[in-house]
Amino acid sequence: MLTFTENAATVIKGLLTTADEPTRAGLRIGASGEDSHLAVEIAPAPEAGDAVIEDHGARVFLDEVAVPQLSERELDAKITGESVQFLLREQP
């Protein structure tokens, strides 16, 4: 299953402070259109069928397409100025 670094969790929690209900909200990773690309968005709650991963106090929702693609990955985040870039790498 996807894991994420403490750094990524801190970034995710920071992004969720803008959600209406930050305690239920999470970062959602899912299919983007008909291709195999994944999109990231802030979601108020998981959608039906989403896997919910909680770690370091942050929540990530994965749709059915993302689960197998990210099963052996670790999510990290890089902050440059005011932008955030999420990075995926093999789990250590």
All heavy atoms as an XYZ file, in Angstrom:
686
protein
N       0.851     -1.183      0.000
C       0.000      0.000      0.000
C       0.893      1.242      0.000
O       1.998      1.216      0.521
C      -0.899     -0.034      1.228
C      -1.930      1.073      1.294
S      -3.125      1.162     -0.059
C      -4.153     -0.229      0.277
N       0.404      2.302     -0.553
C       1.117      3.574     -0.587
C       1.463      4.014      0.824
O       0.654      3.905      1.746
C       0.238      4.643     -1.248
C       0.806      6.059     -1.273
C       1.935      6.155     -2.293
C      -0.281      7.059     -1.583
N       2.678      4.487      0.999
C       3.083      5.130      2.248
C       3.450      6.561      1.915
O       3.611      6.914      0.747
C       4.294      4.423      2.892
O       5.410      4.478      1.993
C       3.966      2.979      3.232
N       3.567      7.404      2.931
C       4.038      8.755      2.672
C       4.915      9.221      3.802
O       4.839      8.762      4.926
C       2.930      9.761      2.350
C       1.641      9.618      3.111
C       1.372     10.413      4.197
C       0.688      8.703      2.713
C       0.178     10.306      4.883
C      -0.512      8.579      3.395
C      -0.759      9.383      4.472
N       5.821     10.125      3.424
C       6.788     10.633      4.381
C       6.121     11.607      5.339
O       5.034     12.126      5.072
C       7.936     11.357      3.668
O       7.414     12.525      3.019
C       8.636     10.460      2.654
N       6.796     11.861      6.435
C       6.293     12.849      7.384
C       6.220     14.225      6.728
O       5.293     14.998      6.971
C       7.184     12.892      8.622
C       6.601     13.703      9.749
C       7.362     13.549     11.049
O       8.100     12.577     11.212
O       7.199     14.433     11.910
N       7.170     14.513      5.848
C       7.163     15.769      5.112
C       5.910     15.880      4.241
O       5.240     16.916      4.221
C       8.427     15.872      4.245
C       8.510     17.182      3.509
O       8.427     18.252      4.101
N       8.659     17.109      2.198
N       5.572     14.820      3.521
C       4.367     14.832      2.689
C       3.132     15.012      3.560
O       2.220     15.766      3.204
C       4.259     13.545      1.879
N       3.093     14.345      4.706
C       1.952     14.478      5.615
C       1.787     15.915      6.088
O       0.669     16.438      6.140
C       2.110     13.540      6.800
N       2.887     16.570      6.399
C       2.831     17.968      6.841
C       2.271     18.855      5.739
O       1.418     19.711      5.993
C       4.238     18.447      7.256
O       4.693     17.622      8.339
C       4.224     19.899      7.691
N       2.717     18.643      4.512
C       2.221     19.427      3.379
C       0.735     19.158      3.159
O      -0.059     20.085      2.970
C       3.040     19.142      2.107
C       2.390     19.766      0.884
C       4.466     19.647      2.272
N       0.334     17.893      3.192
C      -1.072     17.532      2.991
C      -1.940     18.182      4.053
O      -2.970     18.798      3.744
C      -1.249     16.004      2.989
C      -0.581     15.398      1.760
C      -2.733     15.628      3.050
C      -0.412     13.889      1.820
N      -1.541     18.094      5.313
C      -2.330     18.705      6.396
C      -2.436     20.212      6.195
O      -3.486     20.801      6.436
C      -1.725     18.376      7.758
C      -1.917     16.920      8.150
C      -1.419     16.625      9.547
C       0.078     16.638      9.621
N       0.612     16.198     10.922
N      -1.374     20.834      5.727
C      -1.413     22.270      5.452
C      -2.391     22.609      4.341
O      -3.133     23.582      4.430
N      -2.411     21.798      3.293
C      -3.341     22.030      2.191
C      -4.792     21.829      2.627
O      -5.692     22.508      2.144
C      -3.035     21.086      1.027
C      -1.724     21.326      0.284
C      -1.465     20.192     -0.695
C      -1.755     22.670     -0.443
N      -5.020     20.920      3.541
C      -6.378     20.596      3.969
C      -6.986     21.646      4.889
O      -8.198     21.631      5.111
C      -6.420     19.232      4.649
C      -6.031     18.057      3.764
C      -6.101     16.768      4.552
C      -6.904     17.990      2.527
N      -6.192     22.567      5.385
C      -6.752     23.605      6.253
C      -7.726     24.499      5.504
O      -8.540     25.171      6.116
C      -5.648     24.475      6.888
O      -4.898     25.105      5.850
C      -4.744     23.650      7.779
N      -7.663     24.472      4.170
C      -8.580     25.289      3.368
C      -9.904     24.567      3.102
O     -10.842     25.182      2.614
C      -7.943     25.664      2.013
O      -7.694     24.460      1.280
C      -6.656     26.437      2.214
N      -9.990     23.280      3.425
C     -11.219     22.511      3.193
C     -12.292     22.906      4.202
O     -11.989     23.359      5.311
C     -10.931     21.019      3.295
N     -13.561     22.730      3.818
C     -14.671     23.047      4.718
C     -14.631     22.220      5.991
O     -14.907     22.723      7.075
C     -16.015     22.837      4.014
C     -16.262     23.868      2.925
O     -15.673     24.968      3.004
O     -17.041     23.580      2.006
N     -14.344     20.945      5.871
C     -14.240     20.055      7.025
C     -12.879     19.357      6.976
O     -12.774     18.214      6.545
C     -15.361     19.021      7.013
C     -16.738     19.616      7.204
C     -17.801     18.529      7.279
O     -17.602     17.567      8.043
O     -18.802     18.651      6.572
N     -11.829     20.015      7.433
C     -10.487     19.453      7.286
C     -10.291     18.102      7.975
O      -9.442     17.330      7.571
C      -9.565     20.512      7.877
C     -10.419     21.525      8.506
C     -11.817     21.323      8.044
N     -11.092     17.782      8.981
C     -10.917     16.491      9.659
C     -11.416     15.325      8.806
O     -11.000     14.200      9.004
C     -11.637     16.474     11.012
O     -13.020     16.761     10.813
C     -11.019     17.480     11.965
N     -12.312     15.566      7.855
C     -12.816     14.522      6.950
C     -12.120     14.551      5.602
O     -12.133     13.580      4.871
C     -14.319     14.710      6.714
C     -15.158     14.460      7.935
C     -16.607     14.303      7.580
N     -16.721     13.301      6.512
C     -17.720     13.237      5.647
N     -18.702     14.090      5.702
N     -17.757     12.307      4.711
N     -11.535     15.677      5.251
C     -10.944     15.877      3.929
C      -9.640     15.094      3.780
O      -9.047     14.632      4.751
C     -10.691     17.361      3.694
N      -9.213     14.972      2.526
C      -7.956     14.302      2.246
C      -7.446     14.676      0.873
O      -8.121     15.346      0.093
N      -6.255     14.260      0.598
C      -5.664     14.434     -0.724
C      -6.108     13.229     -1.540
O      -5.861     12.091     -1.146
C      -4.140     14.474     -0.614
C      -3.402     14.754     -1.904
C      -3.511     16.232     -2.251
C      -1.948     14.355     -1.781
N      -6.789     13.462     -2.656
C      -7.299     12.352     -3.478
C      -6.435     12.199     -4.710
O      -6.173     13.156     -5.436
C      -8.748     12.597     -3.885
C      -9.348     11.406     -4.608
C     -10.867     11.513     -4.697
N     -11.426     10.237     -5.111
C     -11.559      9.860     -6.377
N     -11.195     10.667     -7.354
N     -12.067      8.688     -6.667
N      -6.005     10.978     -4.942
C      -5.219     10.643     -6.121
C      -6.053      9.671     -6.945
O      -6.494      8.630     -6.432
C      -3.874     10.001     -5.745
C      -3.082     10.935     -4.812
C      -3.073      9.665     -6.998
C      -1.811     10.322     -4.265
N      -6.305     10.036     -8.207
C      -7.152      9.190     -9.037
C      -6.884      9.377    -10.504
O      -6.094     10.220    -10.920
N      -7.579      8.570    -11.292
C      -7.424      8.585    -12.743
C      -7.830      9.934    -13.311
O      -8.770     10.559    -12.853
C      -8.267      7.489    -13.371
N      -7.091     10.358    -14.312
C      -7.372     11.615    -15.004
C      -7.762     11.284    -16.432
O      -6.906     10.985    -17.266
C      -6.132     12.505    -14.976
O      -6.320     13.637    -15.783
N      -9.044     11.279    -16.720
C      -9.507     10.970    -18.071
C      -9.360      9.496    -18.390
O      -9.369      8.643    -17.518
N      -9.178      9.192    -19.675
C      -9.116      7.806    -20.117
C      -7.695      7.256    -20.191
O      -7.502      6.087    -20.491
C      -9.789      7.679    -21.484
C     -11.268      7.989    -21.434
C     -11.922      7.870    -22.796
O     -11.343      7.225    -23.687
O     -13.015      8.420    -22.955
N      -6.696      8.090    -19.936
C      -5.319      7.604    -19.986
C      -4.888      7.106    -18.609
O      -5.660      7.051    -17.678
C      -4.373      8.693    -20.503
C      -4.454      9.972    -19.672
O      -4.942      9.914    -18.535
O      -4.036     11.023    -20.173
N      -3.641      6.749    -18.472
C      -3.143      6.204    -17.209
C      -2.557      7.265    -16.288
O      -1.960      6.942    -15.269
C      -2.091      5.128    -17.488
O      -0.990      5.709    -18.175
N      -2.726      8.544    -16.631
C      -2.213      9.608    -15.781
C      -3.054      9.726    -14.521
O      -4.247      9.460    -14.521
C      -2.214     10.947    -16.529
C      -1.201     10.997    -17.616
N      -1.531     10.775    -18.926
C       0.128     11.227    -17.589
C      -0.443     10.873    -19.669
N       0.575     11.136    -18.883
N      -2.403     10.163    -13.452
C      -3.092     10.360    -12.181
C      -3.195     11.843    -11.878
O      -2.288     12.608    -12.188
C      -2.343      9.649    -11.051
C      -2.255      8.132    -11.178
C      -1.373      7.568    -10.068
C      -3.628      7.501    -11.140
N      -4.287     12.223    -11.266
C      -4.502     13.614    -10.865
C      -4.577     13.668     -9.345
O      -4.964     12.703     -8.691
C      -5.801     14.139    -11.474
N      -4.211     14.817     -8.812
C      -4.233     15.042     -7.368
C      -5.154     16.215     -7.096
O      -5.085     17.238     -7.782
C      -2.812     15.368     -6.843
C      -2.828     15.679     -5.367
C      -1.861     14.225     -7.149
N      -6.028     16.059     -6.088
C      -6.925     17.145     -5.705
C      -7.264     17.035     -4.227
O      -7.106     15.979     -3.632
C      -8.210     17.098     -6.539
C      -9.045     15.856     -6.285
C     -10.294     15.779     -7.132
O     -10.633     16.761     -7.810
O     -10.930     14.720     -7.119
N      -7.712     18.133     -3.657
C      -8.233     18.120     -2.295
C      -9.686     17.660     -2.385
O     -10.458     18.204     -3.167
C      -8.168     19.528     -1.655
C      -6.718     20.037     -1.623
C      -8.794     19.519     -0.272
C      -5.774     19.204     -0.816
N     -10.043     16.671     -1.591
C     -11.408     16.141     -1.606
C     -12.016     16.269     -0.210
O     -11.329     16.029      0.789
C     -11.402     14.689     -2.047
N     -13.289     16.639     -0.131
C     -13.923     16.802      1.175
C     -14.105     15.485      1.921
O     -14.182     15.462      3.141
C     -15.274     17.433      0.850
C     -15.524     17.098     -0.580
C     -14.182     16.973     -1.231
N     -14.147     14.371      1.177
C     -14.316     13.043      1.757
C     -13.979     12.020      0.674
O     -13.960     12.361     -0.513
C     -15.749     12.849      2.239
N     -13.712     10.772      1.054
C     -13.444      9.768      0.019
C     -14.698      9.479     -0.790
O     -15.815      9.630     -0.301
C     -13.017      8.542      0.830
C     -13.542      8.748      2.196
C     -13.635     10.222      2.404
N     -14.498      9.091     -2.037
C     -15.611      8.670     -2.881
C     -15.818      7.170     -2.692
O     -14.929      6.462     -2.193
C     -15.309      8.989     -4.351
C     -15.260     10.482     -4.616
C     -15.078     10.818     -6.090
O     -15.224      9.917     -6.946
O     -14.792     11.991     -6.371
N     -16.970      6.679     -3.084
C     -17.262      5.251     -2.983
C     -16.176      4.459     -3.708
O     -15.806      4.798     -4.831
C     -18.626      4.948     -3.580
N     -15.630      3.455     -3.067
C     -14.595      2.623     -3.666
C     -13.180      3.094     -3.425
O     -12.229      2.387     -3.756
N     -13.005      4.279     -2.859
C     -11.660      4.784     -2.574
C     -11.028      4.034     -1.408
O     -11.702      3.709     -0.429
C     -11.690      6.272     -2.200
C     -11.826      7.200     -3.377
O     -11.853      6.719     -4.526
O     -11.911      8.428     -3.150
N      -9.725      3.782     -1.514
C      -8.948      3.290     -0.381
C      -8.540      4.517      0.426
O      -8.167      5.548     -0.142
C      -7.719      2.542     -0.868
N      -8.617      4.429      1.732
C      -8.256      5.546      2.610
C      -6.997      5.159      3.380
O      -6.962      4.133      4.054
C      -9.397      5.881      3.595
C      -8.980      7.002      4.518
C     -10.670      6.227      2.839
N      -5.975      5.994      3.251
C      -4.710      5.756      3.943
C      -4.491      6.919      4.900
O      -4.525      8.081      4.488
C      -3.540      5.666      2.943
C      -3.812      4.570      1.924
C      -2.230      5.431      3.676
C      -2.913      4.606      0.732
N      -4.254      6.603      6.161
C      -3.975      7.633      7.164
C      -2.607      7.346      7.764
O      -2.327      6.224      8.171
C      -5.053      7.636      8.240
C      -6.414      8.020      7.685
C      -7.469      8.171      8.771
O      -7.208      8.908      9.742
O      -8.518      7.543      8.624
N      -1.766      8.374      7.788
C      -0.427      8.245      8.342
C       0.064      9.624      8.735
O      -0.223     10.607      8.052
C       0.500      7.615      7.303
C       1.786      7.082      7.914
O       1.879      6.997      9.154
O       2.703      6.743      7.150
N       0.784      9.706      9.831
C       1.336     10.973     10.311
C       0.255     12.045     10.452
O       0.520     13.233     10.273
C       2.441     11.491      9.394
C       3.602     10.566      9.223
N       4.465     10.239     10.239
C       4.034      9.874      8.130
C       5.390      9.415      9.784
N       5.147      9.172      8.510
N      -1.000     11.634     10.701
C      -2.089     12.596     10.882
C      -2.682     13.153      9.599
O      -3.484     14.070      9.639
N      -2.301     12.606      8.441
C      -2.835     13.068      7.157
C      -3.604     11.926      6.503
O      -3.354     10.755      6.769
C      -1.705     13.530      6.248
N      -4.544     12.313      5.622
C      -5.365     11.321      4.920
C      -5.175     11.447      3.416
O      -5.189     12.548      2.867
C      -6.843     11.535      5.241
C      -7.182     11.249      6.676
C      -8.581     11.691      7.057
N      -9.595     11.365      6.080
C     -10.671     10.634      6.326
N     -10.879     10.154      7.514
N     -11.552     10.407      5.382
N      -5.038     10.291      2.770
C      -4.937     10.220      1.317
C      -5.989      9.228      0.839
O      -6.141      8.146      1.413
C      -3.524      9.765      0.871
C      -3.477      9.538     -0.629
C      -2.484     10.789      1.281
N      -6.723      9.612     -0.208
C      -7.725      8.751     -0.816
C      -7.198      8.308     -2.181
O      -6.740      9.137     -2.963
C      -9.055      9.493     -1.019
C      -9.545     10.248      0.189
C     -10.091     11.512      0.050
C      -9.470      9.706      1.466
C     -10.564     12.226      1.136
C      -9.933     10.404      2.575
C     -10.485     11.671      2.416
N      -7.281      7.011     -2.456
C      -6.845      6.477     -3.746
C      -8.033      5.841     -4.452
O      -8.717      4.995     -3.870
C      -5.772      5.403     -3.557
C      -4.492      5.801     -2.831
C      -3.586      4.586     -2.685
C      -3.781      6.915     -3.561
N      -8.267      6.230     -5.706
C      -9.352      5.582     -6.440
C      -8.884      4.208     -6.910
O      -7.724      3.817     -6.727
C      -9.882      6.467     -7.563
C      -9.024      6.494     -8.817
O      -7.967      5.833     -8.857
O      -9.412      7.191     -9.763
N      -9.792      3.455     -7.517
C      -9.511      2.076     -7.916
C      -8.383      1.969     -8.940
O      -7.709      0.947     -9.011
C     -10.784      1.427     -8.451
C     -11.858      1.311     -7.393
C     -13.210      0.906     -7.955
O     -13.414      0.983     -9.186
O     -14.068      0.523     -7.150
N      -8.176      2.998     -9.743
C      -7.094      2.992    -10.735
C      -5.750      3.230    -10.047
O      -4.743      2.610    -10.388
C      -7.344      4.065    -11.819
C      -6.153      4.203    -12.747
C      -8.601      3.738    -12.605
N      -5.718      4.107     -9.058
C      -4.467      4.478     -8.396
C      -3.931      3.390     -7.468
O      -2.722      3.263     -7.306
C      -4.656      5.774     -7.617
N      -4.816      2.613     -6.862
C      -4.376      1.617     -5.873
C      -3.295      0.693     -6.429
O      -2.215      0.589     -5.845
C      -5.574      0.818     -5.299
C      -5.102     -0.379     -4.489
C      -6.443      1.721     -4.431
N      -3.506      0.000     -7.549
C      -2.447     -0.899     -8.021
C      -1.198     -0.160     -8.516
O      -0.088     -0.668     -8.388
C      -3.103     -1.695     -9.150
C      -4.272     -0.888     -9.580
C      -4.708     -0.102     -8.376
N      -1.374      1.035     -9.052
C      -0.225      1.795     -9.560
C       0.678      2.290     -8.434
O       1.872      2.498     -8.636
C      -0.700      2.990    -10.384
C      -1.333      2.611    -11.684
C      -1.715      3.829    -12.505
O      -1.217      4.935    -12.299
N      -2.610      3.643    -13.450
N       0.102      2.507     -7.256
C       0.861      3.106     -6.152
C       1.116      2.149     -4.995
O       1.596      2.568     -3.944
C       0.117      4.348     -5.641
C      -0.159      5.424     -6.693
C      -0.922      6.585     -6.081
C       1.127      5.903     -7.337
N       0.839      0.876     -5.195
C       0.895     -0.068     -4.077
C       2.275     -0.194     -3.437
O       2.374     -0.439     -2.243
C       0.394     -1.442     -4.510
O       1.261     -1.998     -5.469
N       3.328     -0.021     -4.168
C       4.690     -0.155     -3.625
C       5.453      1.169     -3.688
O       6.665      1.190     -3.822
C       5.450     -1.236     -4.393
C       4.806     -2.607     -4.319
C       4.742     -3.164     -2.898
O       5.698     -2.973     -2.140
O       3.713     -3.789     -2.558
N       4.738      2.271     -3.577
C       5.347      3.604     -3.698
C       5.287      4.371     -2.382
O       4.468      4.092     -1.518
C       4.628      4.427     -4.763
C       4.594      3.822     -6.109
C       5.920      3.924     -6.758
N       5.838      3.425     -8.127
C       6.772      3.622     -9.002
N       7.828      4.311     -8.693
N       6.644      3.132    -10.206
N       6.146      5.376     -2.294
C       6.151      6.303     -1.168
C       5.944      7.707     -1.726
O       6.590      8.092     -2.700
C       7.479      6.233     -0.418
C       7.545      7.194      0.761
C       8.876      7.137      1.476
O       9.919      7.359      0.806
O       8.875      6.861      2.673
N       5.033      8.443     -1.118
C       4.722      9.812     -1.532
C       5.546     10.778     -0.691
O       5.598     10.652      0.535
C       3.229     10.081     -1.334
C       2.713     11.456     -1.745
C       2.770     11.613     -3.265
C       1.278     11.637     -1.262
N       6.193     11.716     -1.342
C       6.922     12.778     -0.656
C       6.483     14.096     -1.281
O       5.789     14.109     -2.292
C       8.429     12.584     -0.794
C       9.230     13.397      0.231
O       8.618     14.067      1.094
O      10.466     13.369      0.160
N       6.870     15.191     -0.677
C       6.500     16.509     -1.186
C       7.712     17.418     -1.162
O       8.554     17.331     -0.274
C       5.376     17.105     -0.348
N       7.769     18.287     -2.155
C       8.835     19.276     -2.264
C       8.177     20.641     -2.399
O       7.304     20.833     -3.253
C       9.691     18.975     -3.488
C      10.802     19.950     -3.726
C      11.571     19.560     -4.981
C      12.632     20.574     -5.297
N      13.351     20.223     -6.537
N       8.579     21.567     -1.552
C       8.023     22.921     -1.601
C       9.074     23.842     -2.195
O      10.207     23.888     -1.735
C       7.628     23.417     -0.192
C       6.593     22.476      0.411
C       7.116     24.846     -0.240
C       6.286     22.762      1.861
N       8.673     24.552     -3.237
C       9.543     25.540     -3.868
C       8.764     26.841     -3.928
O       7.782     26.947     -4.676
C       9.935     25.095     -5.290
O      10.497     23.792     -5.233
C      10.938     26.060     -5.902
N       9.178     27.816     -3.134
C       8.436     29.073     -3.073
C       7.038     28.808     -2.566
O       6.847     28.296     -1.478
N       6.037     29.110     -3.400
C       4.648     28.883     -3.023
C       4.029     27.684     -3.725
O       2.818     27.473     -3.650
C       3.824     30.144     -3.318
C       4.197     31.302     -2.418
C       3.270     32.487     -2.606
O       2.137     32.302     -3.075
O       3.701     33.599     -2.291
N       4.838     26.895     -4.420
C       4.285     25.732     -5.118
C       4.712     24.434     -4.433
O       5.753     24.359     -3.796
C       4.720     25.723     -6.585
O       6.104     25.514     -6.679
N       3.872     23.426     -4.583
C       4.123     22.105     -4.005
C       4.216     21.100     -5.138
O       3.395     21.112     -6.059
C       2.983     21.695     -3.056
C       3.173     20.264     -2.582
C       2.882     22.643     -1.883
N       5.207     20.249     -5.072
C       5.342     19.177     -6.044
C       5.345     17.861     -5.260
O       6.131     17.694     -4.313
C       6.646     19.324     -6.821
C       6.874     18.229     -7.821
C       8.197     18.400     -8.560
O       9.059     19.154     -8.146
N       8.348     17.664     -9.636
N       4.453     16.948     -5.624
C       4.436     15.635     -4.993
C       5.289     14.694     -5.812
O       5.263     14.710     -7.049
C       3.008     15.100     -4.878
C       2.221     15.810     -3.803
C       1.302     16.772     -4.124
C       2.432     15.510     -2.453
C       0.581     17.440     -3.140
C       1.711     16.175     -1.467
C       0.786     17.137     -1.806
N       6.072     13.882     -5.116
C       7.009     12.964     -5.758
C       6.687     11.539     -5.328
O       6.338     11.305     -4.173
C       8.445     13.287     -5.322
C       8.858     14.754     -5.411
C      10.099     15.006     -4.589
C       9.083     15.124     -6.848
N       6.795     10.606     -6.243
C       6.605      9.189     -5.945
C       7.919      8.471     -6.154
O       8.621      8.704     -7.143
C       5.541      8.577     -6.855
C       4.127      9.014     -6.586
C       3.207      8.595     -7.734
C       3.618      8.422     -5.284
N       8.242      7.584     -5.233
C       9.439      6.767     -5.398
C       9.158      5.374     -4.837
O       8.166      5.165     -4.141
C      10.631      7.406     -4.722
C      10.466      7.655     -3.247
C      11.746      8.274     -2.652
N      11.466      8.791     -1.343
C      11.532     10.064     -1.001
N      11.881     10.960     -1.878
N      11.274     10.442      0.227
N      10.042      4.447     -5.132
C       9.906      3.090     -4.592
C       9.988      3.162     -3.067
O      10.742      3.972     -2.520
C      11.010      2.190     -5.118
C      10.958      1.960     -6.620
C       9.755      1.161     -7.059
O       9.348      0.230     -6.338
O       9.200      1.482     -8.132
N       9.241      2.320     -2.398
C       9.305      2.287     -0.932
C      10.677      1.818     -0.495
O      11.263      0.927     -1.119
C       8.230      1.360     -0.368
C       6.842      1.907     -0.497
C       5.787      0.980      0.082
O       6.084     -0.121      0.520
N       4.555      1.416      0.060
N      11.191      2.427      0.564
C      12.516      2.018      1.047
C      12.496      0.627      1.644
O      11.524      0.111      2.054
C      12.851      3.057      2.117
C      11.610      3.810      2.399
C      10.640      3.515      1.316
